[in-house]
């Protein structure tokens, strides 16, 4: 039997008014929404950390409200990534990791460093940025992913740089952004953005089957066949990998339905 890494599937955040009465049961207290979401999903990407610092007490509370095995990924702060010279972001990165994120303890997943679509690939500067990313904080291993949105990153030099640092390249599925399918870390971080209002589960059954099969292929260390044409510099090794797949953007009301449908399929 082929070995496979864990597959974690979720959405971005958990506070969204249109989910009340659709994803959340009618009348559920808002303070219990994370409790509910974390029992339907297996991961959540926290978006609030992109816009500003959170309190250590908040991270500790989120840890306490979610079940064993649940994982949070975090968006790195925009103050770190939205700058002209990335290698000068050291102070901002340090501030982020001393804000209490490790209060999530074993539920702390990868950090997604998202860049604006106008940010172009500068090999020397980007390498300087990757060198600033800590491998351990407060005794915990820290994993990193980079979400790049400019076509200049579709380059062998970028893929090899990410691979050298063990940093994942976020795969942007069903979106207007460049899709780089190369696996560059011991885990895969995918964000699919194509849910539609006219599909009760956000995606058609066929599309859900396709993404479920892609997640299983990644977990086994393989490249999903449908994505092979997107590879820039394929790795030589094949090894089981942990997979994080988030249903993001698109018709957001449908995202939890799509995520739970994917969980059923994997």
Backbone as CSV, one residue per row, in Angstrom:
resi,resn,N_x,N_y,N_z,CA_x,CA_y,CA_z,C_x,C_y,C_z
1,UNK,0.846,-1.196,0.000,0.000,0.000,0.000,0.879,1.243,0.000
2,UNK,0.572,2.207,-0.857,1.363,3.423,-0.966,1.228,4.262,0.295
3,UNK,2.371,4.688,0.834,2.341,5.539,2.020,1.824,6.920,1.648
4,UNK,1.147,7.543,2.598,0.535,8.841,2.332,0.639,9.735,3.559
5,UNK,0.893,11.012,3.326,0.918,11.972,4.415,-0.496,12.440,4.744
6,UNK,-0.674,13.132,5.871,-2.005,13.619,6.241,-2.486,14.710,5.291
7,UNK,-3.787,14.766,5.074,-4.401,15.799,4.230,-5.297,16.653,5.110
8,UNK,-5.026,17.938,5.148,-5.804,18.867,5.968,-6.523,19.851,5.046
9,UNK,-7.816,19.978,5.245,-8.642,20.780,4.333,-9.479,21.770,5.127
10,UNK,-9.548,22.998,4.631,-10.339,24.004,5.341,-10.613,25.230,4.503
11,UNK,-10.896,26.324,5.198,-11.250,27.595,4.570,-10.416,28.701,5.212
12,UNK,-10.628,29.911,4.741,-9.947,31.060,5.311,-10.811,31.708,6.387
13,UNK,-10.316,31.702,7.622,-11.038,32.319,8.726,-12.284,31.549,9.124
14,UNK,-13.007,32.097,10.088,-14.258,31.454,10.511,-15.351,32.468,10.832
15,UNK,-15.023,33.751,10.771,-16.018,34.784,11.038,-16.477,35.399,9.727
16,UNK,-17.682,35.022,9.292,-18.228,35.520,8.038,-19.747,35.450,8.150
17,UNK,-20.387,36.587,8.199,-21.817,36.662,8.489,-22.680,35.774,7.589
18,UNK,-22.440,35.709,6.258,-23.285,34.854,5.407,-23.182,33.358,5.712
19,UNK,-22.191,32.940,6.504,-22.110,31.533,6.893,-23.096,31.197,8.008
20,UNK,-23.655,32.227,8.645,-24.590,31.998,9.755,-25.944,31.595,9.187
21,UNK,-26.343,30.383,9.525,-27.574,29.840,8.978,-27.338,28.983,7.750
22,UNK,-26.102,29.005,7.207,-25.741,28.132,6.083,-24.725,27.102,6.577
23,UNK,-23.533,27.555,6.905,-22.517,26.669,7.484,-22.746,26.506,8.988
24,UNK,-23.032,27.611,9.652,-23.290,27.560,11.089,-24.785,27.358,11.334
25,UNK,-25.145,26.510,12.303,-26.566,26.316,12.612,-27.232,27.630,13.022
26,UNK,-28.478,27.790,12.638,-29.233,28.983,12.996,-29.234,29.154,14.516
27,UNK,-28.874,30.338,14.963,-28.912,30.626,16.394,-27.650,30.276,17.151
28,UNK,-26.649,29.694,16.480,-25.399,29.374,17.162,-24.728,30.664,17.622
29,UNK,-24.317,30.700,18.877,-23.643,31.889,19.408,-22.344,32.127,18.645
30,UNK,-22.063,33.399,18.335,-20.878,33.720,17.547,-19.599,33.221,18.221
31,UNK,-19.580,33.244,19.548,-18.379,32.821,20.261,-18.109,31.320,20.105
32,UNK,-19.102,30.588,19.581,-18.926,29.146,19.401,-18.673,28.763,17.934
33,UNK,-18.510,29.767,17.078,-18.335,29.465,15.655,-17.035,28.714,15.368
34,UNK,-15.942,29.088,16.026,-14.694,28.364,15.804,-14.832,26.928,16.293
35,UNK,-15.482,26.744,17.429,-15.710,25.406,17.952,-16.432,24.536,16.919
36,UNK,-17.460,25.108,16.289,-18.222,24.367,15.284,-17.382,24.114,14.036
37,UNK,-16.748,25.172,13.513,-15.983,25.053,12.264,-14.867,24.024,12.388
38,UNK,-14.199,24.003,13.532,-13.052,23.115,13.710,-13.448,21.654,13.847
39,UNK,-14.739,21.398,13.983,-15.217,20.016,14.038,-15.811,19.557,12.710
40,UNK,-15.921,20.481,11.765,-16.354,20.141,10.407,-15.158,20.111,9.451
41,UNK,-14.136,20.887,9.766,-12.957,21.036,8.925,-11.742,20.469,9.653
42,UNK,-10.636,20.358,8.969,-9.424,19.855,9.620,-8.315,20.899,9.698
43,UNK,-8.550,22.076,9.117,-7.588,23.180,9.193,-8.307,24.482,8.865
44,UNK,-7.751,25.574,9.339,-8.231,26.918,8.993,-7.013,27.809,8.779
45,UNK,-7.069,28.626,7.742,-6.044,29.629,7.495,-6.491,30.933,8.162
46,UNK,-5.691,31.416,9.093,-6.014,32.662,9.794,-5.568,33.842,8.943
47,UNK,-6.515,34.661,8.540,-6.231,35.808,7.677,-5.949,37.074,8.476
48,UNK,-6.456,37.133,9.718,-6.314,38.351,10.522,-4.872,38.720,10.792
49,UNK,-3.972,37.727,10.818,-2.567,38.017,11.077,-1.905,38.761,9.918
50,UNK,-2.557,38.763,8.763,-2.038,39.512,7.617,-2.216,41.008,7.831
51,UNK,-3.298,41.375,8.501,-3.646,42.789,8.643,-3.123,43.431,9.920
52,UNK,-2.830,42.634,10.937,-2.333,43.212,12.168,-2.028,42.151,13.209
53,UNK,-1.368,42.551,14.275,-0.979,41.620,15.328,-2.189,41.135,16.113
54,UNK,-2.120,39.894,16.537,-3.114,39.310,17.426,-2.484,39.173,18.813
55,UNK,-3.305,39.008,19.810,-2.791,38.891,21.175,-2.420,37.441,21.484
56,UNK,-1.394,37.230,22.319,-1.054,35.861,22.717,-2.255,35.126,23.311
57,UNK,-3.104,35.864,24.053,-4.287,35.250,24.658,-5.249,34.714,23.600
58,UNK,-5.290,35.378,22.453,-6.171,34.923,21.374,-5.690,33.594,20.807
59,UNK,-4.385,33.492,20.561,-3.840,32.235,20.039,-4.082,31.095,21.029
60,UNK,-3.888,31.376,22.325,-4.099,30.350,23.345,-5.566,29.926,23.390
61,UNK,-6.466,30.888,23.230,-7.902,30.601,23.237,-8.283,29.744,22.035
62,UNK,-7.737,30.068,20.859,-8.038,29.292,19.653,-7.525,27.865,19.801
63,UNK,-6.379,27.718,20.429,-5.857,26.375,20.687,-6.819,25.585,21.570
64,UNK,-7.325,26.228,22.593,-8.178,25.547,23.569,-9.542,25.170,22.994
65,UNK,-10.033,25.942,22.021,-11.386,25.739,21.500,-11.469,24.697,20.390
66,UNK,-10.324,24.209,19.935,-10.317,23.313,18.776,-9.857,21.912,19.180
67,UNK,-10.300,20.891,18.455,-9.997,19.515,18.847,-8.562,19.100,18.556
68,UNK,-8.158,18.021,19.176,-6.843,17.454,18.943,-6.693,17.106,17.460
69,UNK,-5.548,17.431,16.900,-5.287,17.135,15.499,-5.635,18.268,14.549
70,UNK,-6.376,19.270,15.029,-6.725,20.413,14.184,-5.489,21.300,14.019
71,UNK,-5.377,21.957,12.859,-4.203,22.787,12.580,-4.630,24.150,12.032
72,UNK,-3.951,25.185,12.506,-4.112,26.538,11.964,-2.886,26.871,11.123
73,UNK,-3.089,27.427,9.946,-1.999,28.084,9.237,-2.219,29.583,9.396
74,UNK,-1.161,30.340,9.256,-1.236,31.781,9.476,-0.770,32.534,8.247
75,UNK,-1.423,33.625,7.938,-0.917,34.541,6.916,0.119,35.441,7.591
76,UNK,1.305,35.526,7.005,2.304,36.455,7.514,1.839,37.890,7.313
77,UNK,2.306,38.825,8.135,1.827,40.210,8.061,2.204,40.909,6.755
78,UNK,1.285,41.711,6.272,1.513,42.454,5.023,2.648,43.458,5.175
79,UNK,2.916,43.886,6.415,3.997,44.846,6.652,5.358,44.207,6.351
80,UNK,5.390,42.885,6.338,6.618,42.162,6.028,6.799,42.001,4.525
81,UNK,5.734,41.635,3.841,5.854,41.282,2.420,5.633,42.451,1.465
82,UNK,4.880,43.457,1.883,4.575,44.582,0.991,5.629,45.672,1.145
83,UNK,6.845,45.357,0.767,7.938,46.320,0.860,8.842,46.159,-0.362
84,UNK,9.566,47.197,-0.654,10.405,47.184,-1.865,11.599,46.260,-1.699
85,UNK,12.239,46.304,-0.522,13.432,45.484,-0.277,13.092,44.443,0.779
86,UNK,12.930,43.217,0.358,12.476,42.156,1.255,13.542,41.752,2.265
87,UNK,14.803,41.840,1.894,15.851,41.398,2.813,15.993,42.321,4.029
88,UNK,15.237,43.411,4.033,15.251,44.322,5.182,14.066,44.064,6.125
89,UNK,13.402,42.923,5.959,12.187,42.634,6.723,12.452,41.913,8.047
90,UNK,13.709,41.806,8.442,14.044,41.033,9.633,13.313,41.465,10.888
91,UNK,13.251,42.750,11.144,12.587,43.252,12.359,11.100,42.925,12.338
92,UNK,10.465,43.048,11.172,9.040,42.751,11.044,8.764,41.261,11.271
93,UNK,9.631,40.411,10.744,9.480,38.966,10.927,9.625,38.604,12.399
94,UNK,10.623,39.194,13.049,10.839,38.915,14.479,9.639,39.360,15.310
95,UNK,9.093,40.508,14.984,7.934,41.024,15.722,6.738,40.071,15.587
96,UNK,6.566,39.520,14.395,5.470,38.588,14.172,5.625,37.336,15.039
97,UNK,6.826,36.790,15.080,7.017,35.542,15.816,7.108,35.734,17.326
98,UNK,7.205,36.973,17.777,7.160,37.222,19.221,5.794,37.758,19.656
99,UNK,4.807,37.679,18.745,3.469,38.196,19.058,2.580,37.166,19.737
100,UNK,3.083,35.947,19.916,2.295,34.927,20.589,1.842,33.779,19.710
101,UNK,2.327,33.713,18.475,1.851,32.674,17.560,2.133,31.265,18.086
102,UNK,3.215,31.108,18.860,3.537,29.767,19.352,2.599,29.313,20.467
103,UNK,1.686,30.184,20.900,0.651,29.759,21.848,-0.297,28.746,21.192
104,UNK,-0.236,28.643,19.872,-1.009,27.599,19.176,-0.400,26.211,19.390
105,UNK,0.842,26.175,19.891,1.532,24.931,20.233,1.542,23.964,19.047
106,UNK,1.111,22.716,19.279,1.189,21.698,18.225,0.202,21.942,17.095
107,UNK,-0.704,22.911,17.274,-1.685,23.224,16.231,-1.194,24.326,15.284
108,UNK,0.041,24.751,15.469,0.619,25.762,14.585,1.114,25.106,13.308
109,UNK,0.481,25.449,12.190,0.888,24.939,10.889,1.799,25.930,10.184
110,UNK,1.972,25.796,8.885,2.855,26.688,8.136,2.373,28.134,8.132
111,UNK,3.322,29.032,7.907,3.030,30.455,7.721,3.048,30.747,6.232
112,UNK,1.986,31.352,5.745,1.887,31.717,4.327,2.268,33.184,4.168
113,UNK,3.394,33.429,3.507,3.848,34.793,3.222,3.329,35.166,1.834
114,UNK,2.307,35.998,1.800,1.625,36.342,0.547,2.143,37.671,0.004
115,UNK,2.461,37.675,-1.291,3.006,38.864,-1.935,1.998,39.452,-2.919
116,UNK,2.069,40.747,-3.108,1.170,41.425,-4.035,1.497,41.016,-5.473
117,UNK,0.508,41.156,-6.341,0.678,40.755,-7.738,1.693,41.617,-8.475
118,UNK,2.036,42.757,-7.911,3.008,43.649,-8.544,4.449,43.316,-8.156
119,UNK,4.622,42.419,-7.179,5.969,42.093,-6.708,6.640,41.137,-7.675
120,UNK,7.756,41.563,-8.252,8.484,40.754,-9.221,9.606,39.972,-8.539
121,UNK,10.032,38.919,-9.216,11.091,38.065,-8.673,12.453,38.720,-8.841
122,UNK,13.091,39.008,-7.721,14.467,39.496,-7.671,15.250,38.417,-6.920
123,UNK,16.024,37.584,-7.619,16.668,36.428,-6.983,17.459,36.756,-5.727
124,UNK,18.298,37.776,-5.776,19.142,38.100,-4.627,18.312,38.588,-3.442
125,UNK,17.349,39.456,-3.723,16.533,39.994,-2.636,15.630,38.920,-2.041
126,UNK,15.080,38.063,-2.899,14.190,37.026,-2.385,14.970,35.999,-1.567
127,UNK,16.175,35.692,-1.994,16.989,34.784,-1.199,17.303,35.407,0.161
128,UNK,17.558,36.714,0.162,17.794,37.406,1.427,16.598,37.302,2.349
129,UNK,15.397,37.374,1.781,14.172,37.231,2.576,14.060,35.814,3.144
130,UNK,14.278,34.818,2.314,14.150,33.430,2.771,15.141,33.124,3.891
131,UNK,16.295,33.735,3.846,17.296,33.514,4.898,16.851,34.083,6.238
132,UNK,15.923,35.030,6.214,15.438,35.649,7.455,14.384,34.797,8.154
133,UNK,13.787,33.862,7.445,12.677,33.096,8.011,13.197,32.071,9.017
134,UNK,12.739,32.127,10.252,13.276,31.235,11.289,12.818,29.793,11.110
135,UNK,13.699,28.863,11.447,13.375,27.433,11.383,12.741,26.953,12.685
136,UNK,13.093,27.593,13.806,12.531,27.226,15.106,12.267,28.484,15.921
137,UNK,11.157,28.475,16.643,10.804,29.576,17.549,10.229,28.953,18.813
138,UNK,10.744,29.354,19.946,10.263,28.831,21.226,10.257,27.307,21.257
139,UNK,11.267,26.710,20.648,11.385,25.262,20.666,10.495,24.536,19.681
140,UNK,9.809,25.263,18.821,8.914,24.633,17.841,9.444,24.838,16.425
141,UNK,9.350,23.784,15.619,9.727,23.904,14.214,8.729,24.808,13.504
142,UNK,9.238,25.670,12.650,8.385,26.601,11.899,8.518,26.297,10.413
143,UNK,7.366,26.129,9.768,7.334,25.874,8.325,6.828,27.112,7.595
144,UNK,7.345,27.310,6.398,7.010,28.517,5.642,6.553,28.177,4.225
145,UNK,5.622,28.987,3.725,5.171,28.916,2.336,5.152,30.328,1.777
146,UNK,5.393,30.459,0.490,5.351,31.780,-0.149,4.300,31.759,-1.251
147,UNK,3.439,32.756,-1.215,2.392,32.873,-2.235,2.743,34.043,-3.141
148,UNK,3.277,33.727,-4.315,3.734,34.749,-5.258,2.709,34.887,-6.375
149,UNK,2.572,36.114,-6.870,1.479,36.387,-7.797,1.910,37.130,-9.062
150,UNK,3.190,37.098,-9.372,3.689,37.735,-10.588,4.327,36.660,-11.468
151,UNK,4.107,36.754,-12.762,4.582,35.729,-13.694,6.096,35.556,-13.690
152,UNK,6.821,36.560,-13.216,8.281,36.458,-13.211,8.770,35.347,-12.284
153,UNK,7.898,34.889,-11.375,8.286,33.814,-10.459,8.196,32.437,-11.112
154,UNK,7.626,32.352,-12.292,7.554,31.064,-12.990,8.904,30.805,-13.651
155,UNK,9.900,30.609,-12.793,11.276,30.472,-13.248,11.972,29.368,-12.467
156,UNK,12.845,28.659,-13.144,13.590,27.575,-12.508,14.379,28.092,-11.312
157,UNK,14.949,29.293,-11.437,15.758,29.851,-10.350,14.931,30.042,-9.081
158,UNK,13.688,30.446,-9.224,12.822,30.633,-8.059,12.487,29.297,-7.418
159,UNK,12.107,28.319,-8.226,11.758,27.001,-7.700,12.951,26.386,-6.974
160,UNK,14.128,26.480,-7.567,15.314,25.914,-6.935,15.671,26.650,-5.656
161,UNK,15.435,27.937,-5.611,15.698,28.723,-4.408,14.770,28.303,-3.271
162,UNK,13.486,28.174,-3.584,12.524,27.734,-2.573,12.871,26.334,-2.082
163,UNK,13.247,25.477,-2.997,13.591,24.102,-2.634,14.837,24.059,-1.746
164,UNK,15.801,24.896,-2.032,17.036,24.928,-1.240,16.764,25.334,0.205
165,UNK,15.731,26.144,0.396,15.391,26.617,1.744,14.255,25.826,2.378
166,UNK,13.740,24.815,1.664,12.663,24.003,2.219,11.369,24.763,2.404
167,UNK,11.152,25.769,1.580,9.958,26.611,1.658,8.983,26.199,0.557
168,UNK,7.721,26.024,0.897,6.716,25.619,-0.091,6.293,26.801,-0.953
169,UNK,6.000,26.530,-2.197,5.382,27.524,-3.077,3.890,27.242,-3.076
170,UNK,3.096,28.216,-2.673,1.651,28.028,-2.615,1.111,27.797,-4.026
171,UNK,0.364,26.712,-4.184,-0.260,26.446,-5.480,-1.596,27.174,-5.535
172,UNK,-1.736,28.068,-6.513,-2.970,28.838,-6.687,-3.819,28.159,-7.752
173,UNK,-4.888,27.509,-7.326,-5.739,26.790,-8.254,-6.985,27.574,-8.618
174,UNK,-7.443,27.420,-9.859,-8.680,28.062,-10.326,-8.657,29.566,-10.076
175,UNK,-7.545,30.193,-10.398,-7.419,31.626,-10.119,-6.753,32.331,-11.290
176,UNK,-6.689,33.646,-11.187,-6.037,34.460,-12.207,-4.533,34.565,-11.965
177,UNK,-4.073,34.018,-10.836,-2.665,34.120,-10.480,-1.867,32.971,-11.097
178,UNK,-0.556,33.135,-11.249,0.252,32.062,-11.827,0.208,30.815,-10.957
179,UNK,0.051,29.662,-11.583,0.007,28.388,-10.868,1.337,27.676,-11.053
180,UNK,2.070,27.543,-9.963,3.358,26.838,-9.971,3.156,25.561,-9.179
181,UNK,3.213,24.428,-9.837,2.865,23.150,-9.211,4.058,22.431,-8.601
182,UNK,5.238,23.006,-8.688,6.432,22.352,-8.170,6.382,22.217,-6.654
183,UNK,6.699,21.036,-6.164,6.766,20.794,-4.729,8.189,21.089,-4.267
184,UNK,8.327,21.967,-3.288,9.656,22.424,-2.869,9.899,22.241,-1.381
185,UNK,8.982,21.581,-0.674,9.095,21.428,0.777,8.524,20.064,1.176
186,UNK,8.676,19.671,2.441,8.102,18.399,2.898,6.587,18.440,3.052
187,UNK,5.970,19.537,2.637,4.510,19.668,2.680,4.052,20.429,1.451
188,UNK,2.764,20.346,1.167,2.159,21.058,0.033,1.125,22.024,0.585
189,UNK,1.094,23.225,0.037,0.137,24.249,0.460,-0.613,24.713,-0.789
190,UNK,-1.892,24.377,-0.870,-2.697,24.725,-2.050,-3.886,25.578,-1.625
191,UNK,-4.223,26.548,-2.459,-5.404,27.391,-2.240,-6.200,27.361,-3.537
192,UNK,-7.421,26.853,-3.489,-8.250,26.797,-4.695,-9.346,27.852,-4.587
193,UNK,-9.578,28.581,-5.669,-10.344,29.826,-5.603,-11.476,29.898,-6.625
194,UNK,-12.069,28.744,-6.941,-13.041,28.746,-8.025,-14.457,28.368,-7.654
195,UNK,-14.860,28.501,-6.388,-16.235,28.151,-6.035,-17.220,29.087,-6.723
196,UNK,-18.416,28.528,-7.031,-19.428,29.269,-7.786,-20.761,29.242,-7.062
197,UNK,-21.528,30.300,-7.257,-22.833,30.427,-6.606,-23.812,29.375,-7.108
198,UNK,-23.691,29.019,-8.394,-24.680,28.100,-8.972,-24.384,26.627,-8.668
199,UNK,-23.360,26.353,-7.900,-23.056,24.984,-7.479,-23.308,24.873,-5.970
200,UNK,-24.241,24.059,-5.531,-24.547,23.938,-4.096,-23.329,23.613,-3.238
201,UNK,-22.381,22.852,-3.808,-21.150,22.519,-3.079,-19.968,23.374,-3.543
202,UNK,-20.265,24.461,-4.227,-19.209,25.359,-4.674,-18.553,24.932,-5.974
203,UNK,-18.305,23.650,-6.103,-17.729,23.058,-7.301,-18.648,21.939,-7.784
204,UNK,-18.522,21.580,-9.028,-19.240,20.402,-9.540,-18.654,19.152,-8.894
205,UNK,-19.387,18.065,-8.924,-18.886,16.814,-8.393,-17.597,16.382,-9.066
206,UNK,-17.527,16.582,-10.375,-16.326,16.210,-11.127,-15.116,17.017,-10.671
207,UNK,-15.323,18.327,-10.465,-14.220,19.184,-10.029,-13.762,18.810,-8.621
208,UNK,-14.715,18.516,-7.739,-14.363,18.092,-6.383,-13.570,16.790,-6.415
209,UNK,-14.002,15.861,-7.259,-13.266,14.605,-7.399,-11.831,14.876,-7.851
210,UNK,-11.691,15.821,-8.776,-10.361,16.145,-9.296,-9.440,16.706,-8.231
211,UNK,-9.968,17.629,-7.413,-9.132,18.211,-6.367,-8.836,17.203,-5.267
212,UNK,-9.777,16.323,-4.986,-9.539,15.267,-4.000,-8.421,14.336,-4.474
213,UNK,-8.447,13.976,-5.750,-7.401,13.117,-6.293,-6.050,13.831,-6.296
214,UNK,-6.071,15.140,-6.562,-4.828,15.917,-6.522,-4.242,15.906,-5.110
215,UNK,-5.102,16.098,-4.109,-4.631,16.093,-2.723,-4.025,14.745,-2.360
216,UNK,-4.660,13.669,-2.801,-4.143,12.331,-2.488,-2.809,12.073,-3.195
217,UNK,-2.683,12.573,-4.416,-1.411,12.416,-5.135,-0.296,13.169,-4.417
218,UNK,-0.566,14.417,-4.036,0.437,15.200,-3.285,0.833,14.475,-2.001
219,UNK,-0.151,13.929,-1.296,0.114,13.262,-0.020,1.010,12.042,-0.204
220,UNK,0.955,11.436,-1.375,1.800,10.283,-1.684,3.153,10.686,-2.271
221,UNK,3.361,12.004,-2.414,4.626,12.484,-2.952,4.657,12.597,-4.456
222,UNK,3.507,12.380,-5.099,3.440,12.456,-6.561,2.928,13.815,-7.011
223,UNK,3.122,14.120,-8.280,2.527,15.304,-8.882,1.209,14.895,-9.518
224,UNK,0.109,15.563,-9.199,-1.160,15.240,-9.867,-0.979,15.330,-11.386
225,UNK,-1.381,14.302,-12.133,-1.168,14.293,-13.589,-1.670,15.554,-14.291
226,UNK,-2.810,16.091,-13.835,-3.374,17.277,-14.492,-2.500,18.516,-14.314
227,UNK,-1.561,18.461,-13.355,-0.738,19.639,-13.063,0.690,19.506,-13.577
228,UNK,1.001,18.370,-14.194,2.385,18.137,-14.620,2.879,19.179,-15.613
229,UNK,1.980,19.681,-16.429,2.391,20.658,-17.445,2.764,22.008,-16.826
230,UNK,2.417,22.200,-15.546,2.712,23.456,-14.867,4.060,23.436,-14.155
231,UNK,4.723,22.282,-14.139,5.986,22.161,-13.418,7.084,22.982,-14.078
232,UNK,7.936,23.557,-13.232,9.071,24.342,-13.721,10.369,23.557,-13.565
233,UNK,10.560,22.940,-12.391,11.775,22.175,-12.116,11.428,21.030,-11.173
234,UNK,10.887,19.928,-11.701,10.409,18.822,-10.863,11.496,18.251,-9.958
235,UNK,11.131,17.840,-8.726,12.104,17.232,-7.816,12.401,15.788,-8.218
236,UNK,13.534,15.282,-7.794,13.893,13.912,-8.122,13.239,12.925,-7.163
237,UNK,13.055,13.337,-5.907,12.544,12.415,-4.896,11.025,12.344,-4.880
238,UNK,10.532,11.206,-4.433,9.107,11.006,-4.205,8.956,10.545,-2.766
239,UNK,8.258,11.304,-1.939,8.098,10.953,-0.527,6.744,11.464,-0.052
240,UNK,6.120,10.768,0.913,4.838,11.233,1.447,4.969,12.648,1.996
241,UNK,3.926,13.429,1.799,3.952,14.814,2.262,2.636,15.182,2.936
242,UNK,2.718,16.064,3.915,1.508,16.626,4.515,0.932,17.636,3.529
243,UNK,-0.383,17.623,3.390,-1.050,18.498,2.427,-2.009,19.433,3.150
244,UNK,-1.922,20.711,2.828,-2.871,21.712,3.295,-3.603,22.247,2.075
245,UNK,-4.905,22.106,2.055,-5.699,22.570,0.921,-6.830,23.442,1.452
246,UNK,-6.836,24.695,1.012,-7.852,25.633,1.479,-8.731,26.104,0.326
247,UNK,-10.025,26.140,0.589,-10.982,26.691,-0.370,-11.137,28.163,-0.014
248,UNK,-10.654,29.020,-0.895,-10.503,30.449,-0.601,-11.166,31.268,-1.713
249,UNK,-11.623,32.441,-1.367,-12.160,33.373,-2.368,-13.309,32.736,-3.141
250,UNK,-13.382,32.971,-4.466,-14.513,32.462,-5.238,-15.818,32.975,-4.659
251,UNK,-16.854,32.135,-4.685,-18.129,32.492,-4.043,-18.040,32.008,-2.600
252,UNK,-17.616,32.901,-1.719,-17.185,32.534,-0.363,-18.252,31.803,0.449
253,UNK,-19.510,32.099,0.198,-20.585,31.439,0.951,-20.507,29.920,0.776
254,UNK,-20.061,29.469,-0.399,-20.014,28.042,-0.695,-18.733,27.351,-0.204
255,UNK,-17.759,28.110,0.247,-16.458,27.513,0.551,-16.496,26.413,1.622
256,UNK,-17.222,26.596,2.733,-17.267,25.499,3.711,-17.891,24.228,3.142
257,UNK,-18.913,24.377,2.293,-19.541,23.201,1.685,-18.548,22.472,0.793
258,UNK,-17.759,23.223,0.040,-16.753,22.605,-0.827,-15.693,21.902,0.011
259,UNK,-15.256,22.559,1.084,-14.214,21.974,1.933,-14.695,20.680,2.586
260,UNK,-15.915,20.671,3.110,-16.424,19.452,3.753,-16.649,18.341,2.725
261,UNK,-17.042,18.717,1.506,-17.206,17.716,0.448,-15.854,17.089,0.087
262,UNK,-14.800,17.886,0.101,-13.457,17.368,-0.189,-12.981,16.442,0.935
263,UNK,-13.286,16.826,2.186,-12.893,15.985,3.314,-13.538,14.608,3.193
264,UNK,-14.797,14.575,2.773,-15.478,13.290,2.583,-14.803,12.453,1.509
265,UNK,-14.244,13.101,0.496,-13.657,12.385,-0.636,-12.253,11.870,-0.351
266,UNK,-11.548,12.467,0.586,-10.158,12.024,0.829,-10.077,11.099,2.034
